Amino acid sequence: MSQQVAVPESTREPILARTWRQPGGFWGWFQNVHHTAIGVRFMVTAFIFFLLGGVLAAIMRWQLATPEHGVIGPDLYNQIFTVHGSTMIFLFAVPMMFQGFGVYLVPLICGTRNIAFPRLNAFSYYVYLVGGLLLWAGLLLRTGADAGWFAYVPLSGPEFTPGKRSDFWAQMITFTEVSALGVAVSIATTILRYRAPGMTLNRMPLILWEKLVISMAVIFAMPAVMVVSYMLLMDRTINTQFFNPAVGGDVLLYQHLFWFFGHPEVYIIFLPGTAIASTVIPVFCRRHIFGYVPIVTSVVATGILGFGVWVHHMFATGLPQMSESFFTAATLMIVIPTAVQFYCWMATIWHGRLQLMLPMLWMFGFFFVFLIGGLSGVMLASVPLNWQVHDTFFVVAHFHYVLIGGALFPMFAGLYFWIPKITGRMMNTLLGKVHFWLFFAGFNITFFTMHFLGLRGMPRRVYTYGPEMHWEGLNLLASSGVLLMATGVIVFIVNFFHSKSRGRLAGPNPWGAGSLEWAVSSPPPAYNFLELPTVNGREPLWDALPNQPVVTGLRDDIPEVLVTNSLDSEPQHRDELPPASIWPFLAAIAVSVAFIWSIFSPWGVAYGAIPVAATLLGWLWPRGHSPSPRVPEEV
Amino acid sequence: MKQAGERPVLDVSGLPSVAFGRSNTSWLGNVFYMLIEGTMFALLFASYFYLRTRSSSWPPFQSPPYAVYGIANALLFAFSLIPARLAQRVAPSGDRQKIRLALLGLGAFAVANLVLRGFELTSLNCRWYENAYGSILWSLVGLHTGHLITELVETMSLAGVSFTRSMEGTRLADVAINSDYWYFVVVTAFLMDVIVYGTTRFL
């Protein structure tokens, strides 16, 4: 490496644009492997599932608004609450917060031109889409899953849920987890290998730290739900006996495996929210984040401790008291790293010059709502109280405060923050504020009320209740909040489409932010960066030297990126990424056929494996031109 | 930011376009997938020991698996490390003939492993639908067999590429990474053997 003067960029731009251009047209859509396109698809699809899940929630609240209401019957109610929960967790929260934001942003923030394993990334999108459609097709055909979003056995097993309802749910899990795992591998590899020179680990933006920790949590947690959903599927289709106590099986094995995934899942959903907080807050306080090292430590600690608390979902199953005490302590301990992050954000605001713009407004909503969810979580960590309110609306209130507070409020902060980057136009501030206040008020009316319903003994998952229970006033109040929330979301959608066509042009960096995605035009060009950047601090644009060097020497005529090492991001070698291809889509279709076939016949796995192998071969077989030649020193 | 023409640059044109070993991105991706699949094996092992606590005898009123095929297969797996290591060693040289021979050798071992695995499945002395013990045992062996088939397909695909001029650049690194994955298959086979043939005799 040497210092020299670069060639004029005006001659390089057309070459780079041609090299990185993705195919257009109908078939081109299925061949696109660029992270900005796939990231937006994840976000849009997840948002549509969020709307669909919201419609189901509204139907449930309509049904519960008055005693003995006859909007829907018990069977459909069971399907609706199951598909609502499964949609929000598996088809919205993780795909939006982890995959959507991660796939779009991580390569830009790393300062590179595409995500690692772009075809795997595109494949992950298609299998996620098919998994979501499978769950919803089941509901629309009146064979929707109906055993709750965690599908406990024996209820979901062959004895109590004959037919195909639980099978649809179990295979939806397989689809979405294959997708999340593929994206986790792509994101973690991008962070560890494609960071710009100078972006050493101790300068890595906090959002990258969090995406790395979440990716590792996905890698270790998601296999558990895949294993357990396959055990359920096999119990139902080929008569295995994992959960049949009559022949040595055990229903609690299901719960252990499910929650070994399920609790880390909470952090897989929540940590992206904190990642958005740690990114947005410094920008609107005009200063570097307070407590970078404590925040990194807290995020890593949360990722690890998240694997040690799963039993607190099982306090009512008759476990030994020693076990309950241990998991109570572990659950209380996990509050500490989250509190450290809260204090660091507060200190950043306290010592900064606060600009209360839209993303920051949603951040304050996040603080308020998530704090209440966290405090009711501390209450639930105590075993006696946990038993008292087990399976009541108190728990429903708690986890909605945690999940909507920890994911949805930061999500809207993130959308208002990054939509100008994605579309190139600013969102309308007035409509954004209307959206915020409608949603904030509606949310608290609906869910704060549920705490009291739970304390008054109303169990969750009942499709109606009698007037003698005296729950009607609180239920009507809870249901009325839904109208405000729904109106708020409609205002957001109107704002988005209005701004997309008529909003003020954003320019590269409308917020004056410091991370690398703001160094490129909005929306980013096909090649992301004309000159790959180098980095001089934790906020690369704020900390750049007046003559901050750029990287040259990558070939412009092939899609090449720079690989750096994990710790110090020292340049190591150049890497050619695969071009656009239809094969990831075809492979996703083949995998989908095999998965869905296996619901109806175990031979689906065997016969379905043949087209899967054929499409994977088509995907990986080298064609076009020989890989870039090696230079002598590499061997 | 200023125009590139006015400022110093970090010229990376002299860096290699292919890397072997840990700095290769596919190597890292492969490690992540081994972690994912290793976690699946670990969870099945944990489930096995959990289910053991639910039965008074183990195996529950039946004979443990017949071990001869399993031991023979374990020996075969041990010897298969030789072509796997050879493929990894010759890959950086780019010598297509040697790479082809090593890959075909590894593929032949994988086929033999698969045939013996078939015999193993016939001598487990239980069926997956009889009880939870049978279910977990078949799942363990089944998961590993799935890995074995995957690795056979991958090895033979790379062997196919080695007959063409495309066995160059990053494909050479893929050959080395394929051997890493084979080591994973062998290690998980050994662990599975300890559970299936060992613990069923003394647990």
Interface residues (C-beta under 8 A of the other chain):
Chain A: M1 S2 Q3 Q4 V5 A6 V7 P8 E9 A116 F117 L120 L181 A184 V185 S186 A188 T189 L192 R193 P197 I219 F220 M222 P223 A224 M226 V227 M231 M234 D235 I238 N239 T240 Q241 F242 N244 P245 V247 G248 G249 D250 L253 H256 L257 F260 A519 L530 E531 P533 T534 L541 A544 P546 N547 Q548 P549 V550 V551 T552 G553 L554 E560 L562 V563 N565 P571 Q572 H573 R574 D575 E576 A609 A613 L616 L617 L620 W621 P622 R623 S626 P627 S628 P629 R630 V631 E633 E634 V635
Chain B: M1 K2 Q3 A4 G5 E6 R7 P8 V9 L10 D11 V12 S13 G14 L15 P16 S17 V18 A19 F20 S23 T25 L28 G29 F32 Y33 L35 I36 E37 T39 M40 L43 L44 S47 Y50 L51 R54 S55 P60 P92 S93 G94 W128 Y129 E130 N131 A132 Y133 G134 S135 I136 W138 S139 I149 V153 S157 V161 T164 R165 S166 E168 G169 T170 R171
